[in-house]
Amino acid sequence: MDKLDTFGSNSQLALLLALSQLKPEDLSEHERFRLKEIGIQLTLVEDAWNFVQEDLMQILSGNQTLYSYYQAELIKLEAIEGGIPSELLPTEAELMQELANTHERININSEFRGDFKGNPKERDVFTNICIPVLQTPETAKKLSFIERVKNFLQGK
């Protein structure tokens, strides 16, 4: 597997989409522990993706099911010209409601909504969404914007 230069918005969204497709038994306890550690590191270190990327890619490559979902979603996302339409992306209120029971406070900038083109503000938002999802992967199934994006990608 090729190492990513940056774990940008498409990669983060592909990870969220992949995690939302997993069954509980698709992740070992060790993989869950490592994902949780990565989520914690993301809360503690600004721009932590640079530090956790290698560990995350090892987890992905070591779990064939997760990796195949991730790769399939990443290919679809990278093929979209102009990015994901803004109406598919989550609002702050939506995320606050859907992630209300997570241990992490989600810090979403209200200026987030816009074309999904991987600018730094969007990467910050997706990092903040990934934090509770990595700590509890089943959280990805609760995110309604994930379903909107899946439906959009299926129509492409």
C-alpha positions, 0 to 999 in steps of 0.5 A: 500500500502506498503511504499517503502524503497527507491524510486530507479531507477525502481520506478522512471522509473515506475512513468515516464511510468505511467505518460506517460499513463495518460490523462490530466483529470486523474490528479486533479488540486490538484494532479498536484500542489502536483506533481509540489511541489515535482518536485521543492523539488527535484531541491532544496534538494540533495537526496530529494527522501527521503523527498518526497517519502511519499507525492509521494506515497500518490498521487499515492495511492490516484489516482487509475488510476495512481497507477494501471499504476505505479504498472503494470510498476513496476512489469514489471521492477522488473521482468527483469533480468539484467535490461533495455538494455542500448540502450533503455536509453536516451542519453544526447543529446536526453533529452536536445532536448526533454526537451528543453522547460522545465523550469528546466535545465537537468543535465545528466552525459554522462557516464550515459548509461550502464545497468539499474541496479539502481546504484546511478549515474542512480538514479541521472539521473532519478531524473533529468528526473523526475523533469520536468515531475513531474512539467508538467506530460504531458512532459512524453509523449514527451520522446522517450526513454519512448516509447522504454522502453514501447515497450521492456516491451510489448515484455517481 
